Amino acid sequence: AWCWYLLDGAPRVRDLLREELGTVLGDRLPGLDDVPKLPYTRAVIEETLRLYPPVPILSRQARCGDKIGNQSIEAGTIIMVLPWLLHRHKLYWENPDAFIPERFLPDQPRPDKCLYLPFSVGPRVCLGLRFGLTESILCLAILAQKYSPKIKAGHKVDISCRLTLRPGDALPM
C-alpha cells in the first residue's frame, strides 16, 4: 500500500520502474530468476521500507547493564528503537523525507545496518526478510506492468500504527 502511495506522487520514479520492467520482462510475468535483474524495482521497495518501515517501533530488553553514550542502562531495562525516526534522521540521510529509490541501487553504498532496519537487525532479525523482499519485488513487478494506481482525489492519507504501520483505515486508489 505504501509503495503505491509513494509511486502516485512520484511520476519520474514510476516511469523508471516501468522502463526497467519493460526492458527486462517485456510482456511476460516475472519469475524468481528475474529478481536480481530488477535492481530499480528492488530499490523502490527498499526506499518504501525506509520511509514506511513495517514495524516502526522495536522494543528490546537489556540482558545486562551497559552504557549508551553517557546514559547507563540497567539489566532488564526496556529499550525502544524507532526505525521510523532512524530512517528519516537528517544526520544520516540526505533529503530524508523524499522518496529517492536511487539510494538503494547496487552502485550506491549500503546504509549502515543499524541505521536501516525495516526487518530489525541482529539475532532478532525477521526470518522472513529474504522472502518478504522477494515477494514484494515480484508483486510490484507483476502489478506495475499493467497498473498505475492513483489515490482518490481529495483523500488525505492517515498513518496508523498498530502492530504494523498502515495507511489509516483505507487507501482508496
C-alpha positions as CSV (number, residue, x, y, z in Angstrom):
1,A,0.0,0.0,0.0
2,W,2.7,2.5,0.9
3,C,4.6,1.7,-2.3
4,W,1.6,2.6,-4.4
5,Y,1.0,5.7,-2.3
6,L,4.6,6.9,-2.9
7,L,4.6,6.0,-6.6
8,D,1.4,8.0,-7.1
9,G,3.3,11.1,-6.0
10,A,6.5,10.3,-8.0
11,P,5.9,10.1,-11.8
12,R,9.6,10.1,-12.5
13,V,10.1,7.0,-10.3
14,R,7.0,5.4,-11.7
15,D,8.3,5.9,-15.3
16,L,11.8,4.5,-14.4
17,L,10.2,1.5,-12.8
18,R,8.0,0.8,-15.8
19,E,11.0,1.3,-18.1
20,E,13.0,-1.3,-16.2
21,L,10.1,-3.8,-16.2
22,G,9.6,-3.3,-19.9
23,T,13.3,-3.8,-20.7
24,V,13.8,-6.8,-18.5
25,L,10.4,-8.5,-18.8
26,G,8.7,-7.2,-21.9
27,D,5.1,-8.6,-21.7
28,R,5.9,-11.7,-19.7
29,L,5.4,-12.2,-16.0
30,P,8.5,-12.1,-13.8
31,G,9.8,-15.2,-12.1
32,L,12.3,-15.9,-9.3
33,D,15.2,-15.7,-11.7
34,D,14.2,-12.2,-12.7
35,V,14.6,-10.7,-9.2
36,P,18.3,-10.0,-9.5
37,K,17.7,-8.3,-12.9
38,L,15.3,-5.8,-11.3
39,P,17.5,-3.5,-9.3
40,Y,15.3,-0.5,-9.6
41,T,12.2,-2.4,-8.6
42,R,14.1,-3.6,-5.5
43,A,15.3,0.0,-4.8
44,V,11.7,1.2,-5.0
45,I,10.7,-1.5,-2.4
46,E,13.7,-0.7,-0.1
47,E,13.0,3.1,-0.2
48,T,9.4,2.4,0.6
49,L,10.5,0.3,3.6
50,R,12.8,3.2,4.6
51,L,10.0,5.7,4.6
52,Y,7.3,3.4,6.0
53,P,9.0,0.6,7.9
54,P,6.5,-2.2,8.5
55,V,7.3,-2.2,12.3
56,P,8.1,1.5,13.2
57,I,8.9,0.8,16.9
58,L,11.0,-2.1,18.2
59,S,11.4,-2.9,21.8
60,R,14.2,-4.9,23.4
61,Q,15.2,-5.8,26.9
62,A,18.8,-5.3,28.1
63,R,20.2,-8.6,29.2
64,C,22.9,-6.9,31.3
65,G,23.9,-3.4,32.3
66,D,25.7,-1.2,29.7
67,K,26.2,2.3,28.7
68,I,24.8,4.2,25.6
69,G,26.7,7.4,25.4
70,N,26.5,8.9,28.8
71,Q,23.4,7.0,29.7
72,S,23.7,4.0,32.0
73,I,21.4,1.1,31.1
74,E,20.5,-1.4,33.9
75,A,19.9,-5.1,33.2
76,G,16.2,-5.6,32.4
77,T,15.6,-2.1,31.0
78,I,13.3,-1.9,28.1
79,I,14.9,-0.1,25.2
80,M,12.9,1.3,22.3
81,V,14.4,1.5,18.8
82,L,12.4,3.6,16.3
83,P,13.1,2.7,12.7
84,W,10.6,5.5,11.7
85,L,13.0,8.1,13.2
86,L,16.3,6.5,12.2
87,H,15.1,6.1,8.6
88,R,14.2,9.8,8.5
89,H,17.1,11.3,10.5
90,K,18.7,14.3,8.7
91,L,22.2,13.4,10.1
92,Y,22.1,10.0,8.3
93,W,20.0,10.6,5.2
94,E,20.3,13.3,2.6
95,N,16.8,14.7,2.0
96,P,15.4,12.2,4.4
97,D,11.7,12.7,3.8
98,A,12.0,12.4,0.0
99,F,11.2,9.3,-2.0
100,I,14.5,8.6,-3.7
101,P,14.9,4.9,-4.7
102,E,18.3,5.5,-6.2
103,R,19.7,5.4,-2.7
104,F,19.4,1.6,-2.9
105,L,20.8,0.9,-6.3
106,P,23.7,-1.5,-6.5
107,D,26.3,1.2,-7.3
108,Q,25.4,3.1,-4.1
109,P,26.9,2.3,-0.7
110,R,24.6,0.2,1.5
111,P,23.3,2.1,4.6
112,D,24.7,1.0,7.9
113,K,22.8,-2.0,9.2
114,C,22.0,-0.1,12.4
115,L,20.5,2.9,10.5
116,Y,18.3,1.0,8.0
117,L,16.4,-1.8,9.8
118,P,13.0,-2.4,8.3
119,F,13.3,-6.0,9.3
120,S,15.2,-5.3,12.6
121,V,18.8,-6.4,12.9
122,G,21.0,-8.9,14.8
123,P,19.8,-12.1,16.4
124,R,16.2,-10.8,16.3
125,V,16.1,-10.0,12.5
126,C,13.0,-11.1,10.8
127,L,13.2,-14.6,9.5
128,G,11.1,-13.6,6.5
129,L,13.5,-10.9,5.3
130,R,14.6,-12.5,2.1
131,F,11.1,-14.0,1.4
132,G,9.4,-10.7,2.1
133,L,11.8,-8.7,-0.2
134,T,11.5,-11.3,-3.0
135,E,7.7,-11.4,-2.7
136,S,7.4,-7.6,-2.7
137,I,9.7,-7.2,-5.7
138,L,7.7,-9.8,-7.7
139,C,4.3,-8.4,-6.6
140,L,5.3,-4.9,-7.5
141,A,6.7,-6.0,-10.9
142,I,3.6,-8.0,-11.8
143,L,1.2,-5.3,-10.8
144,A,3.2,-2.3,-12.1
145,Q,3.4,-3.9,-15.6
146,K,-0.3,-3.2,-16.1
147,Y,-1.5,-0.8,-13.4
148,S,-0.7,2.7,-12.1
149,P,-3.0,3.2,-9.1
150,K,-3.9,6.7,-8.2
151,I,-5.2,7.9,-4.8
152,K,-8.8,9.0,-4.9
153,A,-8.8,12.8,-5.4
154,G,-9.1,14.7,-2.2
155,H,-8.3,11.7,0.1
156,K,-6.0,12.5,2.9
157,V,-3.9,9.5,3.9
158,D,-3.6,9.0,7.7
159,I,-0.8,6.9,9.2
160,S,-2.0,4.3,11.7
161,C,0.4,2.4,13.9
162,R,-0.9,-0.8,15.3
163,L,1.5,-3.7,15.3
164,T,2.5,-2.6,11.8
165,L,2.4,0.8,10.0
166,R,-0.7,1.2,7.9
167,P,-2.3,3.9,5.8
168,G,-5.2,4.6,8.2
169,D,-8.4,2.6,7.7
170,A,-8.4,2.9,4.0
171,L,-6.3,3.8,1.0
172,P,-8.8,4.4,-1.8
173,M,-7.0,4.0,-5.1
